[in-house]
Amino acid sequence: MAARRIDGSWYVDFYFRRARIRVRAPLNTRAGAEQYERALRAELTEHGNLERLDPRRQKAEREEIPTFAAFAVRWMRDYVLGTNMATSQTEKRHVLNGHLVPFFGKSRLPEIDALAVDQYKAAKRAAGLSPKTVNNHLTILRKALDSACDWKLLSALPRIKFLPTDEPPFKFLTPAEADTLIASTPEGLWRAMITTALRTGLRFSELVALKWDAVDWNTGTHGHVTVRAKNVRGQIGAPKTRRIRHIPLTGDAAAQLHALRTGSSAPNDLVFTFEGRWVRHSTALLHIEAACRRANVPQVRWHDLRHSFASHLVMAGVPIRVVQDLMGHSTIEMTMRYSHLAPSTLNAAVAVLESQLIGWAAGGQKTSESASSPLSGFAPQGSNLLSTQPKAPAFASAS
């Protein structure tokens, strides 16, 4: 019998390869001893010895595993600084120092389990952080622990469930409001920036990083701009999705850029400058607010001009895939948030189904009227939704 009771304590007592194994069971019952015996035999079968179960060795191994605080320093140095753009480095450093390390810092990596993650989510929601912000923290935590797995410091990632989030609302100007905003803004820097933002959909960080060598006057009807850089608080890097984009210029945007350029502008000079240097967001925000008041249109931020660009395209019937390319979205899901602005497309889709239902005759026979392609007549009048070369929306040029 492998499970034996000696002086009131249960032991596991058996032979393995002529060596006697006698160990006191952690759980002082017969069932506990029998369960422990099975675990010992499995360990011996797999490894040939019980060294891994030695408490002294287990303690030494635990001490070799770093705390999250120590690991975070190494992760920033060995992974983040060599892999991420400057803006991402700043964000990760802020989240680590301000949130993750204060909460998980004393825990060794294997101790960060699903329960610990759920406790973190609960604590941050109680502190007033939004689900989206908490999810951003969890994304960084998951990436850090994924690196720990790659570096053999962690055997497996803990289960990390993200919080459900609602799609954030966005503001945009109607085409008429956009034209009014442009027309009401005095000629010069701010009119050129507002027009370019409304007609190209560039992010603010891309606008203030735009150089004259990225403006091509000889391509297309009015030229185009190439988006290859961004400027976030003075740090220059690749665009958000690391994709270079080529955005055709409308006539009014091209005219504003022409008017802004001087004879002394060098190809490597910034297109938009304020007091001899790049335009800071705080300065630009004051001017866009003043421009909205002057034009008597709803107050918008610079990013809302980007939303306006996408909204105008969708309302004009431009296919979502084309809008995605122009916006530089990494996934189509990001662009689909604008799809509700094309109700005529949805109405046409239901009309296809209705025409098919009407076309079926009694007995399951299809009438000749319904024999045509189900896509015939799908595109609403005046739209170009099924065309691979959509017609650009007609924007009114600013006077």
N, C-alpha and C positions, 0 to 999 in steps of 0.2 A: 504494500500500500504506500503510495507516494505521499499522501497527506497524513501526517502524524501529529498527535497532540503530546507535547512534552512539557511537564511542569506547568500546565495551564495555558500553554501557547501552542498555536498551530504552526507546523513546519512543513515545508516541501522537502522530501528526502528521496532521492533517486540517483541512479548511476548514468553517466553519459561517457562513452568511450573509456570505460574502466575507472573513470574518476567520479568520486562521490560528490553529489550536489546536495547540500543541506542548508536551507535558508529559511528564516522565519517569514511567514506570510504577512504582508502588510495589513490584510484584513483578518482578524483573529477569529475566523469561523472555518468549518470544514469546507463550505462552498467557496469561501475566499481563498483557502489554500489550494483547492483543486483548480480554481481559475488561474491562480498565480503559477501553478505548475505548468499549465498549458502555455502561458506566456513565456515561461523560461525555456520550455522545450522548443517553442517556435524560434526564440532568439538563438538558441544553440544550433538549431537546424540551419538557420540563415547565415549566422556569423561564426559558428564554431566555438564561441566563448561568451562569457557574460560581462565582458569589460565595459560595454556601453551602459550597463545597468549599475555600475559602481557609483554610489552616491558622490564620492569624492571627484570622480571624473565628470559626472553630470554637473556638479557645482563649478568646476573649472571651465567646462564648455559654456555654461551660462554666463560666466564672467567674461568670456571672450566675445560674446555677442554684444555689440554696442547698444547703448541707449539711443532712443530716437534723436535726442539732442546732439549726441556725438556724431551720429550718422548724418544728420542734416548738414553739419559743417562739411563733412567729406563729400556729400552728394552735391552741394553747391560748388565746391572746388573742382571735383573730378568729372562731374557730368554737366551741370547747368551752365557754368561759365564757358565750357568748350562747345556746347551744343546749341544753346538757346540764344535768340537775339537779345539785345540790351534791354528792350522793354519787357520781355518775358523774364529776364533775370531779375529785374526790379520787382516785378509782380510776385515771383516766387519768394524772393527774400522778404518782402513785406508780409506775405501770408505765413511763411515759416516763423519769422520772428514775432509776429503779432498774434498768431493764433495756434498753429499746429505745435510748435515747440513748447509754449506754455502749458498746453494740455497733455501732449504725449511725451514730453521731453524726458521724464524720468523712467519711462517704460522701455524695457528692452524690446527689440523688434518683434519677436514671436508673441509678446504680450499684447500687441495691437491686433486684437481679434474683432469679430463682427460686433460683439457687445460693446467694446471700447469705441468703435466707430459710431454705433447708434447713440452712445452716451454723448459723444462729441456733437452729433447733429442736434440732439435735444438741448444741450447746453447753449449752442450758438443760436438756435431758434428762440430760446428763452431770453437771450441777450438782445433780441430784436433784429438779427440778421435775416435777410430774405432767403428763400429757398435757393434762388439762383446763386447768391453769394456763397452759401454753404456748399452747393454743388461745385463751385469753382475751387473751394478749399479741398474738397474730396478728390477732385481731379488731380491736384498737385500731390496730395497724400498718396493716391494710387500710383502715380508715376514714380514717386520716391521709393515706395515699397517694391515696385516692379524692378527698379534698379537694384534694390537689395537682393531680390531673387537672382538677378543676373550675376551678381557678385558673390553668390553662394552664402549670403548672410541670413537668408530667410528661405525656408523650404517651399512655402506656398503663400500666395496672396490671400488676405482675408476677404470675406464677402463684403463688398461695399455697394450698398444700394443707394442710389441717388434719390433725392426728394422730388416729388412731382412738382412741376412748375407750369404756370399759365403762360401762354404766349404773350409777351409784353406788347402793349399797344404802341402805336407809333403815330406821329403827327406828320402831315404833309400839306403843302399848299396846292390849291387847284391850279390848273394852267393859267387861268385869268389872274389869280392872286400872285402867281410867280411873275407874270409879265408886269403887273403893277409894281411889285417890289423892285424889279430891275429898273423900270422907268422912273421910279421915285428916288432912286439912289444917284447922287451926283457922279459925274464922270470921274474916273480915276481908279485907285486901288480897290476900294470896296465894291464898286459896281462891277469891276472885272472879276473879282473873287466870287461875288454872289452869282453872276452870270455863269461862270465856269462851273461852279458847284451844282447849279440847277441843271445845266445842260450836259454834264459829264458824269455826275454821280460820284465824283471823287470824295474819299474820306478827307476830313480836315487835315489829318496828318500827311496825306498824299498831296493835298493842295500846297501846303507850306514847304514841301520838299521838291516841288516841281521846278525844273530848270529849263532854260530856253532850248537846250539841245534835245529836250524831250518833246518839243513842239515841232511837228513836221507840217509845213504849209503846202507841200506839193502832193500829198496823198489824199485821194477822195475829192469831194466837192469843195470843202472848205479847209481841209487838212485834218490832222488828228494829233492827240497827245498820247505819249507812251508813259505808263505808270510803272516805275521800276524802283521807287524808294518811298520811304515815309520818314517823317520827323516827329518824334514824340518827346516833348520837353528838351529839345536840342540834341537828342540821340538819333542818329541816322541809321536806318536799317532797311531791310527788304519789306515790301508790302505785307499786309497782315497774313495773307495766304501764300506768300512767297511766289506769287504768280505775276508775271509781267502782262499788263493789259494794254491794248491799243484802242483808244476811244475816239471815234470820229467827232469832229467839231461841227456844231451848228453854225449858221452864218453869224448870228449875233455874238456867240462866244468867240468866234475867230476875230470879229471886228474889235471886240473889247481887248483881246490879247494884242492885236496889232497896235491899238492905240496906246497900250501900256508900255510897249517896248520902245526903248530909245536907241539912238545910234551908237551909244557906248555900251549897250548890253552885250556881254560876252556869252558864248554858248554855255559856259559853266555857271553863269550867274543864276540866282533864284528869280523865278518869274514874279513872285509876290514878296515884297519886302516892306517893312514899316520902320521908319527912322533908321534906315541903313542895315537892318538885320531881319532875320526870319520873323514871321508874324506869330506872336504868342497867342495861345487860345484865349486867355483872359482878355486881351486887347480886342481880338476879333469878336468875342462874345458881346462886348459893349457896343460895337459898331453894328452888329446884326440886329441887336435889340433896338437901337436907334433907327435903323432902316425900316424895321417893321412898324414902329410907331409913326414914322414919316409917311409910310405907304398906307397906313390904316388897314393892315392885314394882321392875321393872328400871329402872336409871338412864337417864333420858332428858333431852334438852335441850328448850328451849322450842320449837324448830322441829319436834321429834318429836311434840309435841302437835298441830301442824298436820297432820303425816303421819297421826296417829291419827284426826283428824276425817275426812280423805279415805278412809282405810281402812275406817272404820265405815260410811260412806255406801255404798261399793262392796259391802261384805259384806252390807249390807241390801238390795241390789238396785237402788240408785238409778242411773239411766242415766249413763254416763260424761260425756255432754254437760252434764248438770245439775251434776255434780261439778266439771267444768271452770269453769262459771260461778260457782259458790260459792267455788272456790279462787282465781279470778282468774287462771288460767293463760292465757298468750297463745296457746298452741297445744294441740291435743288430744293431741299426742305427750307432752307433759309429764304429762298426766293418765293416759295409758295405762299408766304405770308401776305403777298400782294395779290394773290390770285382772285380774291373776292371782289377786286375792283374791276373785273371783267365779267359782269353778270350776263352780258349778251352771249358769251361763250357757253355758259352753263345752260342758258335758255335754248341755244342751238343744239346742245347735246341731248336734252330731253326731247326736242322736236324730232330728232332722228328716231328715237324710240317710238314716239307717237306715230310717225309716218309708217314705221314697220308694223305696228299693231293694226293700224287702219288698213294696211295693205294685205293682211291675211284674210282670205275668203273662208267661207264655211267649209269644213272638211279638211282644213289644214293646207289648202292650196294657196299659193302666193299669187297675187294679181300682177299683171304686167307693170303696174305703176310702182310696185315695191321691188321690182327686180333689179333696179339700179343699185349702184354701190351705196352702202349705208352712210358713206362720208359725203355723198353728193348733197350739196346744200348745207353742209355742216357749218362752214364759215359764215358768220353773220355778214350782212351787207356792209360793205365798206371796210371789213376787217381783212387781215392777211394772216390768220392764225395757222393756216396749213402751208404757208409758203416758207421755204428755207431762206429766202431773201426778203425779209419784211421791209415794208416801206417805213422810213423813219417818220415819227410823228411830226406834224407840222406845228412848230413853235413860232409864235409871233416874235419877230425881231424887236428888240428894244429901240425906241426912238431916241 
